[in-house]
Amino acid sequence: MQSISTEHISITPGMCGGKPHIKGHRIRVQDIVIWHEQMKMSPDEIVYHYPSLTLGDVYAALAYYHDNLDEIRQQIRDSEVYVQELAAKTPSILERKLKLIDVTTTAKFKQNL
């Protein structure tokens, strides 16, 4: 697989899973898209939260997205499925502790009846 690069966007095998990302960063195009479209962050807000990015980086990522809608949307869906599968396999430590507390509290409450 060859490396593809523009001034702002790079696709490099072995980096970011081979997904398009901001050159010199591990921030993927799909991350920028999610922040912008789903979290309603403006390009200026993205740069504010990630000051190593430039507005040119953010706009280049959004342009890449609009030129490759199907590809980036599929990557976002694939990532969401992966996270759901991982969450199903890995129970939350907090949930486990809360269940333990509830079991312990319920058992103590029943003893006092």
C-alpha positions as CSV (number, residue, x, y, z in Angstrom):
1,M,0.0,0.0,0.0
2,Q,1.4,3.4,-0.9
3,S,1.4,6.5,1.1
4,I,-0.9,9.3,0.0
5,S,-0.3,12.9,1.1
6,T,-1.5,16.4,0.4
7,E,-0.4,19.6,2.1
8,H,-2.7,18.8,5.1
9,I,-4.1,15.3,4.8
10,S,-2.0,12.1,4.8
11,I,-2.8,8.4,4.5
12,T,0.1,6.3,5.7
13,P,0.0,2.6,6.2
14,G,0.4,1.8,9.9
15,M,-0.6,5.2,11.1
16,C,-4.1,5.8,12.4
17,G,-5.1,2.4,11.0
18,G,-4.3,3.6,7.5
19,K,-7.1,6.1,7.7
20,P,-6.8,9.7,6.4
21,H,-5.5,12.0,9.1
22,I,-4.1,15.4,9.6
23,K,-0.5,15.4,8.5
24,G,1.9,15.3,11.4
25,H,-0.9,14.4,13.9
26,R,-2.9,11.3,14.9
27,I,-6.1,13.2,14.4
28,R,-8.2,11.4,11.7
29,V,-10.4,13.1,9.2
30,Q,-13.3,11.3,10.8
31,D,-12.5,12.8,14.2
32,I,-12.7,16.3,12.7
33,V,-16.0,15.4,11.0
34,I,-17.5,14.0,14.3
35,W,-16.5,17.1,16.2
36,H,-17.9,19.4,13.5
37,E,-21.1,17.6,12.5
38,Q,-22.1,15.6,15.6
39,M,-20.7,17.7,18.4
40,K,-21.5,21.0,16.5
41,M,-18.0,22.4,17.0
42,S,-17.0,25.2,14.6
43,P,-13.6,25.0,12.9
44,D,-12.4,27.8,15.3
45,E,-13.6,25.7,18.3
46,I,-11.7,22.7,17.1
47,V,-8.5,24.7,16.7
48,Y,-9.1,26.1,20.2
49,H,-9.3,22.6,21.7
50,Y,-6.5,21.3,19.6
51,P,-4.1,24.3,19.2
52,S,-1.5,22.3,17.2
53,L,-4.0,22.2,14.4
54,T,-4.5,25.1,12.0
55,L,-7.7,26.3,10.4
56,G,-6.2,25.0,7.2
57,D,-5.9,21.5,8.6
58,V,-9.5,21.5,9.8
59,Y,-10.9,22.9,6.5
60,A,-8.8,20.4,4.5
61,A,-10.2,17.6,6.6
62,L,-13.7,18.8,6.0
63,A,-13.0,19.2,2.2
64,Y,-11.5,15.7,2.2
65,Y,-14.7,14.4,3.9
66,H,-17.0,16.1,1.3
67,D,-14.9,14.7,-1.5
68,N,-15.0,11.2,0.0
69,L,-18.4,11.0,1.8
70,D,-19.0,7.3,1.5
71,E,-15.5,6.3,2.6
72,I,-15.4,8.5,5.7
73,R,-19.0,7.7,6.7
74,Q,-18.2,4.0,6.5
75,Q,-15.1,4.5,8.6
76,I,-17.3,6.3,11.2
77,R,-19.9,3.5,11.2
78,D,-17.1,0.9,11.5
79,S,-15.6,2.7,14.5
80,E,-19.0,2.9,16.2
81,V,-19.6,-0.8,15.7
82,Y,-16.1,-1.6,17.1
83,V,-16.7,0.6,20.2
84,Q,-20.1,-1.1,20.8
85,E,-18.5,-4.6,20.4
86,L,-15.7,-3.6,22.8
87,A,-18.1,-2.2,25.3
88,A,-20.2,-5.4,25.2
89,K,-17.0,-7.5,25.9
90,T,-15.6,-5.2,28.6
91,P,-18.0,-4.5,31.4
92,S,-17.7,-1.1,33.1
93,I,-15.7,-1.2,36.3
94,L,-18.1,1.5,37.7
95,E,-21.2,-0.5,36.8
96,R,-19.6,-3.6,38.4
97,K,-18.9,-1.6,41.6
98,L,-22.4,-0.1,41.7
99,K,-24.0,-3.5,41.3
100,L,-21.8,-4.8,44.1
101,I,-22.8,-1.9,46.3
102,D,-26.4,-2.4,45.5
103,V,-26.2,-6.1,46.2
104,T,-24.4,-5.5,49.5
105,T,-26.8,-2.7,50.5
106,T,-29.8,-4.8,49.5
107,A,-28.5,-7.8,51.5
108,K,-27.8,-5.7,54.6
109,F,-31.3,-4.1,54.3
110,K,-33.0,-7.5,54.1
111,Q,-31.0,-8.7,57.2
112,N,-32.4,-5.7,59.2
113,L,-36.0,-6.6,58.3
